[in-house]
Amino acid sequence: MRHTVDDVNQPPVASADDVIERIHAVMHLYRSRQHRALRDGGEGVTHLEMRVLGFFARHPGAGQSELVAHSGRDKGQLARLVAGLRERGLLEARADESDRRIQRLFLTEPGQQAWQVLRRQGRKLAAVAVKGLSETERGRLAGLLDRLLENLGQAED
């Protein structure tokens, strides 16, 4: 007797390219919705500005060099971005106590408030993205994405 394969209940086979394209599509749509929320939310903060505020919210007192190292972005671009956030009163610089030449950056009170609004918007959008996934599925997905990150981190150029 010949064994038949049940294709109906089997997940489709996805190539490596298919996986990466889906990740890209998810991030593109997420960032598009995030950009819309930032624009419509009245915060007047761009996506990159939001990321910079988030960095200094998580690393208060870090310097611009740490931001550059963390983000991998152009030093000049980030210097202009930080200067703009300082001019708008969202970031403040304080001289380092041990080396007065170094500027440590902190969120101001308005910067903290803007960051809280942006975090709430981000959490809402994240909840929409994982709607319908169980805790187990979310954990499995996060684990798989961690493996992708690890693989890419270990890959030689």
Stockholm file with secondary structure:
# STOCKHOLM 1.0

chainA/1-157         MRHTVDDVNQPPVASADDVIERIHAVMHLYRSRQHRALRDGGEGVTHLEMRVLGFFARHPGAGQSELVAHSGRDKGQLARLVAGLRERGLLEARADESDRRIQRLFLTEPGQQAWQVLRRQGRKLAAVAVKGLSETERGRLAGLLDRLLENLGQAED
#=GR chainA/1-157 SS CCCCCCCTTSCCCCCHHHHHHHHHHHHHHHHHHHHHHHHHTTCCCCHHHHHHHHHHHHSTTCCHHHHHHHHCCCHHHHHHHHHHHHHTTSEEEEECSSCTTSEEEEECHHHHHHHHHHHHHHHHHHHHHTTTCCHHHHHHHHHHHHHHHHHHHHCCC
#=GC SS_cons         CCCCCCCTTSCCCCCHHHHHHHHHHHHHHHHHHHHHHHHHTTCCCCHHHHHHHHHHHHSTTCCHHHHHHHHCCCHHHHHHHHHHHHHTTSEEEEECSSCTTSEEEEECHHHHHHHHHHHHHHHHHHHHHTTTCCHHHHHHHHHHHHHHHHHHHHCCC
//
